[in-house]
């Protein structure tokens, strides 16, 4: 599946799902979609949906860290905006990576290419590379572009999504 063809493949597969669901029942039709070896467009669609849930986990973790930093540590985001944003993004990375690994392993990709421990290490390494790229982007956006904090986080998420999908599909899990 190429990303350029994704919208067309997704529409074709959605029409096939609807037709199959009407013919065999939607429970049977969805069982094909929910398997990790589903067609590529369903795999990417599930990846995007889980990514959306991961964004909620990430933003929630960041908000919790910000609240704790301000109320318990007396952090001043105004005077040290770059430092506290980088700390906040780091704190959001840990629970988000754990959530994303477990859900991708169960619903999106076919595991078993590597032993579970190696698979998790590779998954985390890919996330760490995209995390570093996101931190670099955050530093740039805060330092040179005066972008607000939410847009910085969304930029980090955008970069991570595409870097991670390609790396995870080609290196970590069976493609």
ZIDA-V809152 format. One record per backbone hydrogen bond with DSSP energy under -0.5 kcal/mol. NH is the residue of the N-H (numbers start at 1). CO is the residue of the C=O. Records with the same first field share a line. If there is no record, write none. Layout:
NH=CO ; CO
This chain:
5=2
6=2
8=5
9=5
10=6
11=7
12=8
13=9
14=10
15=11
16=12
17=13
18=14
19=15
20=16
21=17
22=18
23=19
24=20
25=20 ; 21
29=25
30=26
31=27
32=28 ; 29
33=29
34=30
35=31 ; 32
38=35
42=39
43=39
44=40
45=41
46=42
47=43
48=44
49=45
50=46
51=47
52=48
53=49
54=50
55=51
56=52
57=53
58=54
59=55
60=56
61=57
62=58
63=59
64=60
65=61
66=62
67=63
68=64
69=65
70=66
71=67
72=68
73=68 ; 69
75=69
77=75
80=76
84=80
85=81
86=82
87=83
88=84
89=85
90=86
91=87
92=88
93=89
94=90
95=91
96=92
97=93
98=94
99=95
100=96
101=97
102=98
103=99
104=100
105=101
106=102
107=103
108=103 ; 104
109=104
110=174
111=109
119=115
120=116
121=117
122=118
123=119
124=120
125=121
126=122
127=123
128=124
129=125
130=126
131=127
132=128
133=129
134=130
135=131
136=132
137=133
138=134
139=135
140=136
141=137
142=138
143=139
144=140
145=140 ; 141
146=141
147=141
152=148
153=149
154=150
155=151
156=152
157=153
158=154
159=155
160=156
161=157
162=158
163=159
164=160
165=161
166=162
167=163
168=164
169=165
170=166
171=167
172=167
173=168
174=110
